[in-house]
Amino acid sequence: MTVRLAMAAVAFASHAMCAAPALAHHGWSEYDSTKELTLTGRIESAGYEHPHGFVKLFVDGKAWIAVLAPPSRMENRGLPRADLVPGKTVTIVGYPNRSKPEEMRAERIVVDGRTIELR
C-alpha cells in the first residue's frame, strides 16, 4: 500500500509541476493587433524574468507596462538585461491590451539605435 501511495504522490506532483507554467502563461488574444502603438519614453523599471520580461515606460507623463519576450529570446536576439536600465530612452512598437489601458504587448524595441524583433 505504501508503494502505491508513493507512486500516486509522484504522479500528482509531476502533473502539478507541468500545469504551473501553463497557468502562468497567457494568450495574446487580450491584445488588439489591429491597433499598433509606437511609444518612445524613459524606462522607469524593467524585469527580465519568465515567462516574459517587462518594461515600465514613461511617455508624456503616462506610465505604460510593455510585456516583452521571454529572457532567452531577448538574449538570443541581442537584447541583454544590461540594455533595459532605468533612465534609458527606448521606443517600443506593439499592441494595446484590450482591458488594461496602460499595458501593451511589445513586438519590437529600439534601444541604443538598434531595433530588436521580439516576436
N, C-alpha and C positions, 0 to 999 in steps of 0.2 A: 504494500500500500504506500509506503514512503517513497519508493522509486516512482510510482505513478504520479504522486503529488509533486515531486520534484520535476518530473518531465512536463507536467501541466504548467508549473510555475515558469519554467524556462520558455515554453511556447508562448505563454501570455506575455512575458517580458519582451521577447523578441518582436512580437506583433506591436506592442506598445511603443517600442523604440522606433519602429518603422513608421508608425502613424504620427508621431510628434512632428517630424519635419513637414509632413504633408499638411497638417493642421496649421502650421506656422506660415506656410506659403499661401499666397492669394493669387487669384486670377487677374488678368489685365482688363477684364470687361468693365471694371469700375472706372476706367479712364476713357475719355471721349477722344478717340483717334481722328475725329473729323475736325477738331479744333486745335491746331498746332499753336503752341506758345513758344516764344523766344524771349527769355529773361536774362538780363545782364545785371549782376549785382555783386555784393560783397558777401563772402562766406562768413556766417556767424559761428557755425559749428558744423562738424561733419562726423559721420560714423562709417567705419569701414568693416562692417560685420555681416554675418549671414542672417537671413537669406539674401538681403540686399543692403548695400550701403545707402547713405542718405547725405544730403547737404541741406542745411538751413541757410537760406539765401535771403538777404535783404535787398529789395528792389523798390525804389521810390517810397521808402517808409513802410512798406508792407513785408512781412515775413512769409516766405514760401518754404515748404518742405519738398525737395526733389528726391524721389525714390530712384536710386541708381541701380546698376547691375550688381551681381554678386562680386565679392572681392577678387576671386580667381579670374573672372572675366576682365575686370578692370586692370588687374596686373598684366594679364596676357595682351591686352590691347594698348598698354602704355600709359595707364593712369595709376601710378603708385599712391599709397597713402600720403606720402610727403607732399603731393600736389594739392591736397584738399585741406589747406590750413586756414584758420580764421584770419580774416583781413584781406585775403586774396580776392581779386575780382575775376569772375568767370561768367561765361554765357552758357546757358542751358536751353536746349531745344527739346520739347516734349509735349505731353498731352495732359490736360487738367483732369483731376478726379471729379467724377460726376456729383458726389455728395459732400466732398470736403473742399471748399473753395480755396484753401490755402495749400493744397497738395497737387503735385504733378508727377508724372512718370517721365523720367529723362530718357531720351533717345540718343542724344549726343551731348557732349560737353566741350567747350572751348576753354582751355586753360594754358596760360603762357604761350598763346599763339598757335597751339596745336589743337586740332579737332579730333576727339576720340569718340568713335561709334560705340555705344553701349549695348545695343540690341543685336 
